[in-house]
Amino acid sequence: MATTIGGPRVLLRQLREVMAEPLASQARLDKIVDLIAENMRADVCSFYVLRDDGALELFATHGLKAESVHLTTLRLGEGLVGLIAAEAEPLSLDDASNHPGFAYRPETGEEKYNSFLGVPVLRAGQTLGVLVVQNGDHRHYGEDETEAMLTTATILAEMIATSDFDNLIKPGSDIDLRRPRMFNGVSFTDGIALGKVVLHDPRVVVTNFIAEDTDAEKQRLDAALETMRVSIDAMLDHGDMAGGSDHREILETYRMFANDRGWVNRLMEAIDNGLSAEAAVERVQNDTRARMLRQTDPYIRDRLHDLDDLANRLLRVLTSSGQPAQRELPDNAILVARNMGPAELLEYDRSKLRGVVLEEGGATAHVAIVARSLGVVAVGQAQSIVSMCETGDDIIIDGSAGQVHLRPTPEVEQTYVDKVRISAKRRAHYAALKNKPSVTKDGVEIALLHNSGLVADLPMLDDTGAGGVGLFRTELQFMIASRLPRLKEQADLYAEAMAIAGDRPIVFRLLDIGGDKVLPYLRATAEENPAMGYRSIRLGLDRPGLLRTQIRALLQAANGRPLKILVPMVTETFEFLMTRQVIAKEVERLKRAGQPAPAKLEVGAMVEVPSLLFELDQLMPEADFVSIGSNDLVQFLTAADRANPRVSKAYDPIALPRLRAIRLVVDAAARHNKPVTMCGELAGKPMEALALMAVGMTRLSMGPASIGPIKEMILNLELKPIQADIAKALSAGANGRTVRALLTEWAGKQSLPIG
């Protein structure tokens, strides 16, 4: 017997009214749980949200202690709530506390409640949270109540996905579906594709769950089935499908499924049970999906994609005025879907389609065969990507590695832009320069190095002829992960990087996070000025476990080979010495364990904080080398936030004040016979690189795509007269002439390609 007040239909109508009210997100959530508790005649209604760190946080409750909201958490799989989230299945109990999975949280006051009903909150197959009702009495929640809760969970899932929900997120926790992510999948085809997400969205959201007229719903279903079958027949008659081909054989199988009477009969039975045509399709497909996912036969599991395709085509017909024409795509479109049948892929404009990413599927799936046939870069088994992206997001597919970068950081994006640019263009004159020594006409040798952060771009060392890696940004591995990378994962990455670099030097910068590089799984507090806040080596020294683990991974990865470690954002010499002490202890630990220490260990300091300019003579004797981070150094020297275009573009990074600061570092390094490298963006721009060489910089580290242009300039350059002219400008007072004007004049005299 149903115990809800009015049943699911009434609850759904009331929830729609609440969603339409002009309420703040927390107030709306509070009202929703109150409404559900009243409708379900429950003493408690609670809503938990799954965070990216695997914790389920209580976001709203009716009946539990108010102070437990945003305080109580459960790990994924922990307690009844965690069990529901992990299995994505409803759970109904009349004596919850005696269930072996029950986890007691004293701050909630829930020990007095016995009966329990919880359902997962799902979006595109991804668990986003859990909705729970509880009662003090021992009672059994029936199918009607479970149905009402599942319907409500659908609405909550859409609420989580809206931007209005963001203000409920505490600093340091993260349920933001829009942060950078990397997915390791399975390669369907080779190649690299950069573009914009087009969310195929195979899951059509059903809002009309209840059948007002059963006969009318059956007629709608019959009409939609006929429309779908006609469209399949039309595709088979298309010119592309003429004759024998993989495409045609796949679509013949597809048509067989569409005419299966057993499938149609189950749809009709669901309508007889009171569901609308749309809800019937979704319910039958959910049941079919649950059964097929339990199968171990990969062929059977791959056929699930075809059945999903059918169900969703049918839903689109039922929820629209008719079958859509060929789908419109923006340029450089990359389709993202939970799964996709071959027919749906063939509907897209192939001239604009660059890639396909699927949450499921294998290399033997029909859609993979079609993708290979079309020459489209494709990756499968990118788990949960659909629920974590939106149409228009930036995305990169590395088909060769089976990796997908969603909303990539600028560094990751630049890495792949460089990789594509070099592999696609490879201009003949740059290729011819690859093996030529990087020496100016008047004999000044300039070392050209790569900035890197991904193993994927290290093979470009061979393409550019660079002397090594001047900066390997280790934080990128942390930023694209959903959890803190373990020791072995870090060590494997560093070892692979060293193996690819071979005999060429590679400088590993210690973790530079904080500021604008937020890790969702590390708790942080909001800062008014994060660029000058709790970041980089400050954070590392304050969290020695994090720092020691990374150093340990680097030492293990070296395995007796030479190792260079760079300490970022040093503000005073004592910070550098403290870091060296941590490194020394880890080296001793390595030796005690019988593992080989690096053949040569060099530890350098990054000069990017202006205070260090006044301790250079104290720092240089302690450091084996120094590197200049021009991005932060210029930002701090000019008090201009480089992320703020209104001020960052107002300051010339090679104006006299900034060049004088850089010259201080170059001169100090020369006095102490220590190598100094420029690792910021300036080194990769011809005009700026010329300015750096003019003040004595002879080691420049840059993006791989910049090596060719910079080397071409160097080979055509007489540097010493330019150095003399710039030296006069640095020592003279302001005379109205800019460094750029001086360099432009010299570039004209020497016909330098500085652009």
N, C-alpha and C positions, 0 to 999 in steps of 0.2 A: 504494500500500500504506500502510495506516495505521501511523503511528509513535508514537502515544500508547500509554501503558501501560493497557490495559483499555478505551480508547475514552472518548467523552464521558460515557457513563452512569456509569462508575466515578469519573471526575473530579467529576461533579456530586454524587454521593453523598458523596465526601470533603469537598467544599467545604461541603456542608450540615452536616457534623459540626463543621467548624471554626467556622462561624457560630454554632453552638449552644454553643461553649465559652465560659466566663467570662473573656474576654481583653479587655485594653485595645485601643482602636482600632488603634494602631500595631502592637502585637504581632499582632493578627489580620491586618492587611495583610501584615506580614512573613511570617507563616505561609502565607498564601494564595499569595504569589508563590513561596515555596519549593515549595509543593505543585504549583503549575502547572509550574514548571521541571522538577520530578521527573517528573511525569506526561507532559509533552511532550518529555522527554529533551532539554531545552534547557540551554545554558550560562548563559543570562540570561533572567530574566523581570522586567519593569519595569512599574510602574503610574504613569501621569501623570494629574493632575487639572487641569481647565481652570478657571482663576480668572476672576473677573469683569473683570479688566483685560486679558483676552485672552492671558494667559501660561499655558502648560502647565507645572505644577510636578511634579517627580519626588517621589512620595510614598512609594514602596517599591520595593526592587529585590533581586533575587537575582542575583549575578554581577558587577554593576558596583560601583564603589567606594562603600562605605557613607557616606563623607562627602559624597557628591553628593546624598543624599536631602534634600529641602527646600532644596537649593541650586541645582541645575540647573533651568533654565527654557528654554522655547522659545515663541516667539510663535505665535499661531494662523496656520497656513499655512507656518510655518518648519520646515524639516527634514522627515523622513519622518513623525515623530509629529505635527507641526503640519499636514501634508498630510492625514493620516487624520482628524484632528479637524475640519478645514475641510470635507472632502468627505463625512465620515460613511460611509466605505467601507473595508473591509479592504484590506490591502496585503501581498502576499507577494513576497519577493525572495530570490534565491540569492546575490546579490552587492550588498549594500546600499550599500557605500561608493562604488560607481560610479554610483549613481542620481543624476541631476542635482539632486534635492531634498535629498540627504543633507547634514546639518549636523553638524559635529564639535564635541563638547564635551569638552575635554581632561580635565576633572575627573572624568569618568565612567569613563575607561579602556576605552571600547567600540570602539576602533579595530581591535582584533584579531578582532572578530566579523564574519562575512560574511553568513550567511543571516539573514533578518528576516521576521517575521510580526507585523503589528499590526492591531488591530481597535478600532473606536470603542466607547466605553462610553456607551450611550444611555438616556435616560429620557424617555418621552413625546415622542420625536422630537428631544430636545435633547441635544447632545453634552456630556457631563459630564467625559469623560476619554478616555484611550487605554491599552490593554493591549498589551504587546509581549513577544515571545520572540525570542531571538537565539542563533545557534550559530557556533562557529568554523569548522565545515565548510561547504562549499558544498553546500547541500541544498535541496530544494523542499518547502515545507509544502503539504500537500494539503487537500482539502475537509473531511476528517474533523477535521483539526487546527484548521482555521478555524472549523468548527462548534463544537468544544470551547471555543475561545477566545470565541466569541460568546456561548455559554451562560454562561461564567464572567463575562463582562462584564455580563450581566443582573444577576447577584448583586451585583457591585461597584456597579452603579448604585443599587441599593436601599440599599446600605450608605452611600453618599455622602449620600443623602437623609435619613438618620437624625441625630438630634441628637447621638448619641455621637461623630459624626465631627468635631464642632465643635472639640474640644480639639486637633486636629492643625493648625488654622489659625494661622499666624503673625500676630502683631499687624501691621497694615498691609496684609496681603493679605486677600482676601475671596472665599470661594466660598459664602458664606452665602446660601441661597435665600430667606431670610426678611427681607431688608432692604427699605426702601422703594424702589419703582421706578415709573417712568412709561413707558407704552407709547403710541406714536403709531400709531394704526391708521386704519381707514377707517370712516366713519360709515355705519351701516345705518339707524338711526332717530335722531331728535332727542331731546333731553331729558337729564335728569341723574338718576342712580340711585345711592344710597348703601346699602350693605348688607354682607353676609357672603358670602364665596366658598363656593359649593357646587361642588366639583370633579367635573364630569361624568365625567372620567377615561375617555375612550373606549378607552384602551389597557388591556386586562385582562392582568395579569401572568401569564404561563404558567410554571408550575413543573414540570409533567409533560411532558417533551419526547420521551421515548422510548416507542414503542408496544410493550407486552408481548405483545399479541395483536392482530394486524392486522385480523382479521375483526371482533373485538369493537369496535375503534375505528371501523370503517366503520358498524357498526350504531348506535353512539352518534351519529355524524355524521348519519346518515339521520334518526334520531329528533329531533335538535336542529333540523335543517332543517325538518322538518314542523311542529314547535312554533313556529318563527319565522314560517313562512308563515301558519299559523293566526292568529297574533297580528296580522299585517298585515291579513289579511282582516277580522278583528274590528274593527280601527280604521277600515277603510273602511265598515263597516256601522254605525259609531257615528253618533249623531244629528248631531254637529257636521259630519260629512262628507257628510251627505245632500244630494243635488242637485249641481249644478255649482258648483265653487269652485276657487280656486287650490290649496287644501289637497288636494282630491280628485285633481286632475290630477297633482299631485306624487306622491301616494301610489300612483297607478296606475303611474307610471314606476318607482317604488320596488319595487312588487310584480313588475314585469317583470324587474328585476335579480335579485330573489330566486329566480326560477325559471329563470334562465339556465343551460343545461346545460353550457356551456363552463366556467363558474365551478365548478360542482359536480364536473365531471370533473377539473379541476386539483386540487381538494381531495382527491379519492380517490387520485390519483396520488401526492400527497405522503405519504399514509398508507401506500401501497404501498412507498414508499422508507424506511419505518421510523419515521415521525413519529407522535406521538399526534394525535388529532383536533384538540385545541387548538393544538398546534404547527403542524399543517397549515394551519389557518385563518390563523394569524399569518404563516406563511411565504408563502402565496399572496398575502395582502394586502400584505405588504412588497414582493413582486415587482411587484404591480400598481401600488402607490403609486410605486415607483421609475420605472416606465415612464410613468405619467401625469404625474408632476411634470416630466418632460422636454418635455411638450407645451406649445406656446405658445398654443394655442387656449383662451381663458378658459372657454368652455363645457365643454370636455372636462375641464379642471382642476376645475371646480366639480362635475362628476359624481363626482369622486373622493370628495367628502364623502358622497354617497349610498352608494358602495361601502364606505367606511369604516364607515358606520352599520350596514350589513348585517353586515359581518365582526364588529363588536363586539357586536351583538345576538346573533349566533351564539355568540360566545365566552362571553357571560353565561349563555346557556342551557346550554352545555357545562360551565361551572364552578359552576353553582348547581342547586338542587333544581327549579327551574322558572322560568318567565317572571315577573319582578317585576310587582306591581300598580302603579298610578299612583304615581310617585315622591313620597316625602314631602319637604317643604321646610320650613326654618325661615322665620320672617317675614323680609321684606326680603332674600330670597335672590337672589344673582347667579350665574348659571351660568358656569363657565369651562371651556372645552374646546379641544382642538386643532382639532377640527372637530365638526360635529354634523349629522345628517340631520334632516329635518323631523319624521319620526315620533318621534324621541327627544325633541325639544322639546315635542311635543304630549302626551307622557306626564306632564309636570310639572304640578303644581297652579298654575294660572295666577293664582289669587287671591293667592299669596304671591311670585310671580316678579316681580322688579323689573328685571332686565337680563340680557343675554347677552354674553359676550366670547369670541371665537374667535381662535385663532392664524392661521387661514386663512380662506378664503372671500372672496367679493366681494358687491357690492350686488345682483348678479343671481343669487346662489346661492339655492337653494330655501329654506334655513333663514332667509335674510334676508327673503324674501317672507312667510314665516310670521310672523316677528317683527314685521314692519310690520303685518300683519293683526291680530296680538294686541295691538298697542300697547305692545310691550316695548322698552325702550331697548336698543340693540344696537350693538356695535362689532366689526369684523373685522380680520384681519391684525395682531393684537397679537402679534408674533413672540415665541415662546419663553415665553409667560406660563404655560403649563400646568406646565412643569418648575420654575417659580419661585414657585409658590403652593401652599397647602394649604387644605383645607376649614376654614372658620372664620376665615380671614384677612379683615381689613377691606379693602374695595375700593370705589372710586368710578368710575363711568362718566360721562364727559362726551360724550354722543352727538353734540352739535352740533359739537364740536371733533374728534371721533374719538379722544379720549384716554382712557386708563385709568390710574388711580392705584392701585397695589397696595400694601397696608400703608402708607397715606399717613401722612406726619408729622402731628403735631397741628395744625401751621399750615395744611397743605394741607386736612386734614379740616375744620378750622374755616372755611376759606375757602368750601368747598362747602356746609357746613351753613348758613353765613350766606346764601349765594347762594340755596339752596333755600328757606330760611325767608323771605327777603325777597320772592322771586318768588311764593311760594305764599300767604303771609298778607297782606302789604301792607295792613296795617290802615288803615282810612280816615283816622283822625285823624293817623297818622304821615305819610301821603301829603299831607294838607292842610298839614302843617308844613314840607314840603320846601323851599319857597321863602321861608319866613319867616326874617328875620335872627335869629341865635342870640344874643339879648341878654336879660339878666336884667331884672326889673321895675325895678330901680334903675339901669339903664343900663350895666351891665358887659358888654362884648362878649366872647364866648367863641368861639374858632375851633374848629370840629369837623372832624377830618380822619380819613382811613382809614389803618389798617395793612393792608398788602397784601404779596403775594409772587408772585402769579400774574397774568398778563394776563387770565385768565378772569374775575377778580372786579372788574376796573377799571370795566367798564360800570356797576357798581352806584353809581358816583359820581353818575350822573344820577338814580338811584332815591332816594338818600338826601339829595341836595342838599349833600353835604359840600364843604368848601372846597378839597380837594385830598388828596394822599397824604402823610401825615406820616412814614411809614416804609414803604419798599419793600424787602423782605428779599431781596436778590439771591442768597443762598445756596440758596434752594429750587430754582433751576434746576440748581445743581451737585449737590444731594442726590438728585434724581430721575433724574439721568443716569447711564449706565453707564460714562462716560468724561468726561474734563475737557472742558467745552464750549469750542469754538474761538472765536477772536476774533469772527468774523462771526456765529456763533450768539448770542453774548452781545450784540453790537451790535444785531442784529435784534430781540431780545427787548426791550432798553431803548428802542429806537426805537418799537416798537409800543406800549409802555407810555406813552411821552410823547405819541404820537399820540392815544391814547384819552383821556388826561388833558386834552389840549387846552391851554387857557390856564391851567388850574389847576396849582398847584405840585405837584411830586412829588419827594420826597427819597429818593435811592438810598443805602442803607447798603452800604458795602463788605463784601466777603465775610466773614461771621461763622461760621467753621467751627472745628472742634475741640470739645473737651468732649464733649457728647452729640450733636454734629452731625458724624458721621464720614463721610468720603468714601472709598469702598472703593478708588478708583484712586489715592489719595495715600497713600504709605507713612507709617505712624505707629508710634510705640512706645507700649507700655502705660504708663499713668500712674495713680498711686494716687488722685490728685484731679484729674481732667481739667477740671473746671469752673474750676480755678485754674491750669491748665497751659498747654500749647502750643496756643494758640487765637487766633482773631480777628486783630487787627492785629499781634499778636506774630508770628503765623505769616506774615502778609502781608509784613511788613518783613524777615523772615528768608528769604522766598522772593520776591525782588523781581520775578522774571519773572511770577509769578502775579498780583501786585499791579498791575504795569504793564499787563499784558494787560487786566485788568478796567477800569482807569482809561482806557486807550486806547479800549476798547469804549464806555464811557460818553461820552467826548468825541466819538467818531465818531457815536454815536447822536444826540447833541444837535444836530449839524449846524447850528450857529449859534444854536440856541435856548438859553434860560436853563437852567442845570444846577445842581442841588443835590446835593452828595456828603456823606455822613455817615460819619465814622470811628468804628468801634465799639471798645469796651473800651479806651479811652485810660486809661493808669495814671499817666502823667506828661506834662507839657506837651511835653517834647522829642520824645516819640513822635508827637504830633500835628504838630509842626513837621517831623519827618522825612517824614511822609506828605504834607504840603503841598509839600515839596520835590520828591517823586516826581511829584505832580500837576503842578507848575509845569514840570518837564522835559518831561512828556508834552504839555502845552499848547504849549511851544516847538517840539516835534517836529511837532505837528499844523500849526502855522503854517508851518514850513519846507516841509512837504509841500504847501502851498497849499490846505489844507482850512480851512473856517471854524471859528474858535474859538467857544465859547459866548458868547452876547451878554452874559450875566452869570454868572459862576462863583462859587458860594458853597460853602464847605467848613465843615462843622460837626463838633463833637465830641460823642460819646455819653458822658454821665456815668453810669456804672454800677459803677465801682470806687471804694470809699470813699477811697482815697489821693488821688483828684483833688479831693475836697472841700477839701483843704488847699492846693490850687494854683489855686483858681478865679480869683483876681485876676491870676494869671500866664496862665491859659488864655484868659480872656474877650477880652483885646485881640487874640489871635491867631485866634480863631474868628469866623466870620460868624454862627453861631447855635449853640445847644446843644440837645441832646435828652436826656431822662432815660430810662434803661432801668430801670424799676422792678423787673422780674423779678430781674435779677442784683443790683441795688443792695440790695434788701431781703434777698436771699439772703446776700450778703456781710456786710451790717450785722448780721444776726442769727446768723451762723454756722449757718444752717439750710439744708440742701440742699433746694431746691424740688422735686427729684425723689423725695425721701424723705417719704412721707406721715406717718411717725411724728413728724417734727420740723417739717416745713414748715407744718402746720396749727396748730402750737402758738404761732405768732407772728403777731400782728395787723400787717399791713403799714401800717396808718394809725395805729398807736399813736404816742404822742408822740415817742419817739426817732427813728422813721423820718420823721415829718412835719418834725421839726427839721432833719434832713439835707436833705430836699427844699426846705425854706424857705431853707437856705443857698444853694442853687443859684438859686432864684428871686430872692433879694435881690442876689446877685452879678450876675446877668444884668441886673437893673434898674439897678445902678450903672454898668454898662458899655453900657447901651442895646442889649442883644442879645436877640433873641427866644429863648424857651425853650419846648420842647414836651415833654409827657409822652407817651411812646410805649409804655409797658408795659401790662400787662393791667389795671392799676388804673383807667386812664382810661375803660374801657368798663363799669364797674360803678357804678350810681348813687350808692351810699353813698360809695364810694372817690372817685368823680369830685367829689362835693360836698366832700370833705375836701381834695382838690387845689385846687379853686377857693378854698376857705377860706384856703389859705396863699399865694394869689396866682397860681396857674397859670391862664392864660387861653388856652392852646393845648393841646387834648387830641386825641390820635390813638388810634383804637380800631378794632375790627372793625366792618364795615358794619352788622351787625344791631343794634349798640348805639347808632347815631346817633339813631334816633327816640326811644328812651326817655330818652337824655341830654338831647336838645333839649327834649323835653316838660318835663323837670325844670327846665331853665334858664329857660324861658319863664314858669314859675310861681314863680320864685325871687327873693327879696330877699337879695342876697349880702352886702352890706356889714355888717349887724349880725352875721351869722354869722362873717365874717372877724374882727371885733373880739373876739368871744367866744373864737374859736380862738387868736387872738394872745395873749390873757391866759393861756390854758391852756399855750401853748408857753413862756411866760416864767416861769410859776409852777412851784413844786415839785410833786412827786407828791401828788395829793390823793385818789386812789382812783377818780376819775371818768375814764372812758375817752373818747376822741374819739368813738367810736361812740355812746356814751350822749348826749353833747352834740348830735351831729348828729341822732340820733333825736328828741331833744326839739325841735329846730328844725324838723325835718320835720313833726312833729305840729302845731306852731304855724302853719306855712305850707301845710299839706296837700300836701306834696311827694310825688310818686310815686317814692319811692326803693326800694320793695320790701323 
